[in-house]
Amino acid sequence: MKVIRTIAGMRQEIKQYRIEHPAGVIGFVPTMGYLHGGHESLIHRARQEADLVVLSIFVNPLQFGPNEDFERYPRDEERDLRIAAEAGADLVFIPKVQEMYPREVLTTVQVRKITERLCGASRPGHFDGVCTVVSKLFHIVGPDRAYFGMKDAQQVAVIMQMVQDLNIPVEIVPCPTMREADGLALSSRNVYLNEEERRQAVVLYQALEAADEYIHTQQGGTCEELREMIRQKIQMAPLADIDYIEIVTFPGLEPLPDRVKIAGTLQQQPVLAALAVRFGSTRLIDNRLWTAKGGLV
Protein backbone atom coordinates (compact mmCIF):
# COMPACT_ATOMS: atom_id res chain seq x y z
CA MET A 1 0.00 0.00 0.00
CA LYS A 2 1.33 3.42 -0.96
CA VAL A 3 0.61 6.70 0.82
CA ILE A 4 0.39 9.87 -1.29
CA ARG A 5 0.10 13.37 0.12
CA THR A 6 0.03 15.68 -2.89
CA ILE A 7 -2.43 16.21 -5.72
CA ALA A 8 0.38 16.03 -8.28
CA GLY A 9 1.59 12.76 -6.80
CA MET A 10 -1.91 11.27 -6.84
CA ARG A 11 -2.50 12.28 -10.43
CA GLN A 12 0.83 10.83 -11.49
CA GLU A 13 0.01 7.49 -9.85
CA ILE A 14 -3.36 7.33 -11.60
CA LYS A 15 -1.87 8.39 -14.95
CA GLN A 16 0.77 5.66 -14.73
CA TYR A 17 -1.81 3.08 -13.71
CA ARG A 18 -4.03 3.96 -16.68
CA ILE A 19 -1.06 3.57 -19.03
CA GLU A 20 -0.12 0.18 -17.63
CA HIS A 21 -3.70 -1.09 -17.10
CA PRO A 22 -5.94 0.58 -19.70
CA ALA A 23 -8.85 -1.74 -18.88
CA GLY A 24 -8.35 -1.57 -15.11
CA VAL A 25 -11.22 -0.45 -12.89
CA ILE A 26 -10.40 2.13 -10.21
CA GLY A 27 -12.52 1.99 -7.07
CA PHE A 28 -12.51 4.97 -4.71
CA VAL A 29 -13.51 5.28 -1.05
CA PRO A 30 -13.50 8.92 0.19
CA THR A 31 -13.38 9.27 3.99
CA MET A 32 -12.59 11.74 6.74
CA GLY A 33 -10.50 9.14 8.52
CA TYR A 34 -10.82 7.65 11.99
CA LEU A 35 -11.75 4.49 10.15
CA HIS A 36 -14.18 1.93 11.54
CA GLY A 37 -15.96 -1.18 10.34
CA GLY A 38 -18.19 0.81 8.03
CA HIS A 39 -15.20 2.16 6.16
CA GLU A 40 -13.65 -1.29 6.10
CA SER A 41 -16.80 -2.66 4.45
CA LEU A 42 -16.52 -0.01 1.72
CA ILE A 43 -12.88 -0.93 1.07
CA HIS A 44 -13.78 -4.63 0.97
CA ARG A 45 -16.57 -3.93 -1.53
CA ALA A 46 -14.21 -1.90 -3.69
CA ARG A 47 -11.61 -4.66 -3.45
CA GLN A 48 -14.14 -7.16 -4.80
CA GLU A 49 -15.19 -4.99 -7.75
CA ALA A 50 -12.12 -2.94 -8.69
CA ASP A 51 -8.58 -3.61 -9.81
CA LEU A 52 -7.09 -0.61 -8.00
CA VAL A 53 -8.54 0.58 -4.68
CA VAL A 54 -7.92 4.20 -3.66
CA LEU A 55 -8.81 5.52 -0.21
CA SER A 56 -8.73 9.20 0.72
CA ILE A 57 -8.44 10.55 4.27
CA PHE A 58 -9.23 14.24 4.54
CA VAL A 59 -11.15 16.12 7.22
CA ASN A 60 -12.78 18.71 5.02
CA PRO A 61 -13.18 22.11 6.71
CA LEU A 62 -15.70 23.35 4.13
CA GLN A 63 -18.41 21.00 5.40
CA PHE A 64 -18.17 22.07 9.06
CA GLY A 65 -20.21 24.97 10.35
CA PRO A 66 -18.75 27.65 12.69
CA ASN A 67 -20.04 25.87 15.81
CA GLU A 68 -19.29 22.33 14.69
CA ASP A 69 -16.52 19.94 15.59
CA PHE A 70 -13.81 20.38 12.93
CA GLU A 71 -10.96 20.89 15.41
CA ARG A 72 -12.03 18.07 17.70
CA TYR A 73 -13.03 15.64 14.94
CA PRO A 74 -11.16 12.40 15.81
CA ARG A 75 -7.95 11.75 13.92
CA ASP A 76 -5.52 8.81 14.10
CA GLU A 77 -3.48 8.45 10.92
CA GLU A 78 -1.33 5.55 12.10
CA ARG A 79 -4.38 3.50 13.01
CA ASP A 80 -6.14 4.47 9.78
CA LEU A 81 -3.23 3.31 7.66
CA ARG A 82 -3.10 -0.02 9.45
CA ILE A 83 -6.83 -0.58 8.90
CA ALA A 84 -6.62 0.52 5.26
CA ALA A 85 -3.76 -1.89 4.55
CA GLU A 86 -5.51 -4.81 6.22
CA ALA A 87 -8.76 -4.07 4.35
CA GLY A 88 -7.02 -4.08 0.96
CA ALA A 89 -6.43 -0.48 -0.12
CA ASP A 90 -3.70 0.04 -2.74
CA LEU A 91 -3.29 3.81 -2.55
CA VAL A 92 -4.13 6.18 0.31
CA PHE A 93 -4.41 9.88 -0.47
CA ILE A 94 -3.85 12.03 2.66
CA PRO A 95 -3.57 15.69 1.67
CA LYS A 96 -3.29 18.56 4.13
CA VAL A 97 -5.86 21.36 4.10
CA GLN A 98 -3.31 23.68 2.46
CA GLU A 99 -2.83 21.15 -0.35
CA MET A 100 -6.55 20.93 -1.11
CA TYR A 101 -7.29 24.64 -0.51
CA PRO A 102 -4.07 26.60 -1.12
CA ARG A 103 -5.95 29.89 -1.38
CA GLU A 104 -9.40 31.32 -0.72
CA VAL A 105 -12.06 29.10 -2.28
CA LEU A 106 -14.10 31.18 -4.74
CA THR A 107 -15.73 28.25 -6.54
CA THR A 108 -18.01 25.78 -4.83
CA VAL A 109 -20.39 23.07 -6.03
CA GLN A 110 -24.00 23.47 -4.92
CA VAL A 111 -26.84 21.00 -5.28
CA ARG A 112 -30.19 22.64 -4.56
CA LYS A 113 -33.51 21.41 -3.12
CA ILE A 114 -32.48 17.99 -1.81
CA THR A 115 -29.78 19.68 0.31
CA GLU A 116 -32.31 21.98 1.98
CA ARG A 117 -34.05 19.20 3.94
CA LEU A 118 -33.05 16.73 6.64
CA CYS A 119 -29.46 17.50 7.76
CA GLY A 120 -29.22 20.37 5.31
CA ALA A 121 -31.95 22.28 7.15
CA SER A 122 -29.95 22.43 10.38
CA ARG A 123 -26.46 22.51 8.79
CA PRO A 124 -26.59 25.30 6.16
CA GLY A 125 -23.70 25.10 3.73
CA HIS A 126 -22.74 21.59 4.83
CA PHE A 127 -23.54 19.91 1.52
CA ASP A 128 -21.89 22.69 -0.48
CA GLY A 129 -18.71 21.68 1.34
CA VAL A 130 -19.35 17.98 0.74
CA CYS A 131 -20.04 18.43 -2.97
CA THR A 132 -17.06 20.72 -3.46
CA VAL A 133 -14.55 18.35 -1.87
CA VAL A 134 -16.02 15.22 -3.47
CA SER A 135 -15.96 16.92 -6.87
CA LYS A 136 -12.31 17.85 -6.31
CA LEU A 137 -11.46 14.30 -5.24
CA PHE A 138 -13.22 12.83 -8.28
CA HIS A 139 -11.18 15.11 -10.53
CA ILE A 140 -7.94 14.21 -8.74
CA VAL A 141 -8.48 10.42 -8.56
CA GLY A 142 -10.61 9.89 -11.67
CA PRO A 143 -12.29 6.73 -10.35
CA ASP A 144 -14.64 4.44 -12.25
CA ARG A 145 -16.64 3.66 -9.10
CA ALA A 146 -16.99 5.45 -5.78
CA TYR A 147 -18.33 3.78 -2.64
CA PHE A 148 -20.49 5.53 -0.03
CA GLY A 149 -22.24 4.17 3.05
CA MET A 150 -26.00 4.45 3.27
CA LYS A 151 -25.80 5.59 6.89
CA ASP A 152 -25.74 9.07 5.42
CA ALA A 153 -28.47 8.46 2.87
CA GLN A 154 -28.87 12.17 2.13
CA GLN A 155 -25.20 12.43 1.24
CA VAL A 156 -25.56 9.48 -1.13
CA ALA A 157 -28.57 11.11 -2.80
CA VAL A 158 -26.78 14.46 -3.12
CA ILE A 159 -23.63 12.92 -4.63
CA MET A 160 -25.73 10.89 -7.07
CA GLN A 161 -27.51 14.09 -8.14
CA MET A 162 -24.23 15.98 -8.55
CA VAL A 163 -22.69 13.23 -10.67
CA GLN A 164 -25.78 13.05 -12.86
CA ASP A 165 -26.15 16.81 -13.32
CA LEU A 166 -22.46 17.44 -14.05
CA ASN A 167 -21.90 14.31 -16.18
CA ILE A 168 -19.06 13.15 -13.97
CA PRO A 169 -18.02 9.72 -15.31
CA VAL A 170 -18.13 7.77 -12.05
CA GLU A 171 -20.61 5.16 -10.83
CA ILE A 172 -21.84 5.82 -7.29
CA VAL A 173 -22.17 2.57 -5.33
CA PRO A 174 -24.35 2.84 -2.18
CA CYS A 175 -23.35 0.29 0.47
CA PRO A 176 -25.24 -1.00 3.54
CA THR A 177 -24.91 0.64 6.94
CA MET A 178 -22.59 -1.25 9.27
CA ARG A 179 -23.63 -1.56 12.91
CA GLU A 180 -22.36 -2.44 16.37
CA ALA A 181 -23.55 -5.71 17.89
CA ASP A 182 -26.47 -3.89 19.57
CA GLY A 183 -27.47 -2.15 16.34
CA LEU A 184 -25.98 1.34 16.76
CA ALA A 185 -24.76 2.54 13.36
CA LEU A 186 -20.98 2.77 13.19
CA SER A 187 -19.79 6.37 13.16
CA SER A 188 -16.55 8.17 13.92
CA ARG A 189 -18.58 10.45 16.21
CA ASN A 190 -19.65 7.56 18.46
CA VAL A 191 -16.38 8.12 20.33
CA TYR A 192 -17.88 11.34 21.73
CA LEU A 193 -20.65 9.49 23.59
CA ASN A 194 -20.26 8.90 27.31
CA GLU A 195 -21.26 5.56 28.78
CA GLU A 196 -24.89 6.44 29.45
CA GLU A 197 -25.36 8.27 26.14
CA ARG A 198 -23.93 5.26 24.33
CA ARG A 199 -26.30 2.94 26.17
CA GLN A 200 -29.33 5.04 25.26
CA ALA A 201 -28.26 5.73 21.65
CA VAL A 202 -29.26 2.20 20.64
CA VAL A 203 -32.85 3.49 20.74
CA LEU A 204 -32.31 4.82 17.19
CA TYR A 205 -31.83 1.31 15.86
CA GLN A 206 -34.70 0.02 17.98
CA ALA A 207 -37.00 2.71 16.58
CA LEU A 208 -36.06 1.82 13.00
CA GLU A 209 -36.56 -1.87 13.71
CA ALA A 210 -40.03 -1.04 15.05
CA ALA A 211 -40.64 1.01 11.90
CA ASP A 212 -39.59 -1.95 9.79
CA GLU A 213 -42.09 -4.18 11.57
CA TYR A 214 -44.76 -1.51 11.19
CA ILE A 215 -44.17 -1.29 7.44
CA HIS A 216 -44.55 -5.03 7.03
CA THR A 217 -47.58 -5.49 9.29
CA GLN A 218 -49.60 -2.27 8.88
CA GLN A 219 -50.25 -2.21 5.16
CA GLY A 220 -52.68 0.68 5.56
CA GLY A 221 -50.37 2.80 7.73
CA THR A 222 -49.75 6.46 6.90
CA CYS A 223 -46.58 8.55 7.00
CA GLU A 224 -47.90 10.49 9.97
CA GLU A 225 -48.54 7.30 11.94
CA LEU A 226 -45.11 5.93 11.09
CA ARG A 227 -43.34 9.15 12.08
CA GLU A 228 -45.23 9.35 15.37
CA MET A 229 -44.46 5.73 16.19
CA ILE A 230 -40.73 6.37 15.63
CA ARG A 231 -40.92 9.54 17.73
CA GLN A 232 -42.55 7.79 20.66
CA LYS A 233 -39.97 5.02 20.57
CA ILE A 234 -37.03 7.45 20.57
CA GLN A 235 -38.55 9.55 23.36
CA MET A 236 -38.33 6.52 25.62
CA ALA A 237 -34.62 7.41 25.94
CA PRO A 238 -34.45 10.37 28.38
CA LEU A 239 -31.25 11.80 26.87
CA ALA A 240 -32.53 11.76 23.27
CA ASP A 241 -33.05 15.24 21.80
CA ILE A 242 -34.71 14.84 18.40
CA ASP A 243 -33.52 17.10 15.58
CA TYR A 244 -35.78 15.57 12.93
CA ILE A 245 -37.72 12.48 11.94
CA GLU A 246 -38.72 12.58 8.28
CA ILE A 247 -40.40 10.20 5.85
CA VAL A 248 -39.28 11.03 2.30
CA THR A 249 -38.81 9.49 -1.13
CA PHE A 250 -35.41 8.23 -2.21
CA PRO A 251 -33.29 9.45 -3.89
CA GLY A 252 -35.41 12.56 -4.52
CA LEU A 253 -35.89 13.22 -0.78
CA GLU A 254 -39.36 14.64 -1.40
CA PRO A 255 -41.38 14.89 1.85
CA LEU A 256 -44.41 12.63 1.85
CA PRO A 257 -47.74 14.11 3.02
CA ASP A 258 -48.88 12.94 6.45
CA ARG A 259 -51.92 11.02 5.20
CA VAL A 260 -50.19 9.23 2.34
CA LYS A 261 -50.26 5.44 2.71
CA ILE A 262 -46.78 3.91 2.90
CA ALA A 263 -47.75 0.71 1.08
CA GLY A 264 -49.11 2.60 -1.90
CA THR A 265 -46.05 4.83 -2.17
CA LEU A 266 -43.70 1.83 -2.11
CA GLN A 267 -45.28 0.54 -5.30
CA GLN A 268 -44.06 3.72 -7.03
CA GLN A 269 -40.73 4.55 -5.40
CA PRO A 270 -38.48 3.76 -2.41
CA VAL A 271 -39.33 5.36 0.94
CA LEU A 272 -36.73 6.54 3.45
CA ALA A 273 -37.22 7.09 7.17
CA ALA A 274 -34.40 9.44 8.19
CA LEU A 275 -33.64 10.76 11.64
CA ALA A 276 -31.11 12.88 13.50
CA VAL A 277 -30.96 12.84 17.29
CA ARG A 278 -28.59 14.44 19.78
CA PHE A 279 -27.25 12.71 22.83
CA GLY A 280 -25.48 15.39 24.83
CA SER A 281 -23.28 17.28 22.36
CA THR A 282 -23.18 14.39 19.87
CA ARG A 283 -25.52 14.42 16.89
CA LEU A 284 -26.23 10.97 15.45
CA ILE A 285 -28.01 10.11 12.21
CA ASP A 286 -29.59 6.89 11.03
CA ASN A 287 -32.17 5.75 8.52
CA ARG A 288 -34.07 2.87 6.99
CA LEU A 289 -34.86 2.51 3.29
CA TRP A 290 -37.76 0.45 2.00
CA THR A 291 -38.52 -0.62 -1.54
CA ALA A 292 -41.36 -2.60 -3.07
CA LYS A 293 -39.12 -5.66 -2.75
CA GLY A 294 -38.33 -5.21 0.92
CA GLY A 295 -36.26 -3.22 3.40
CA LEU A 296 -32.62 -2.27 3.06
CA VAL A 297 -30.62 -1.57 6.24
Secondary structure, 3 states (H helix, E strand, C coil): CEEECCHHHHHHHHHHHHHHCCCCCEEEEEECCCCCHHHHHHHHHHHHHCCEEEEEECCCHHHCCCCCCCCCCCCCHHHHHHHHHHHCCCEEECCCHHHHCCCCCCCCCCCCCCCCCCHHHHCCCHHHHHHHHHHHHHHHHCCCEEEEEHHHHHHHHHHHHHHHHCCCCCEEEEECCCECCCCCECCHHHHHCCHHHHHHHCHHHHHHHHHHHHHHHCCCCEHHHHHHHHHHHHCCCCCEEEEEEEEEECCCCCECCCCCEHHHHHCCCCEEEEEEEEECCEEEEEEEEEECCEEEC
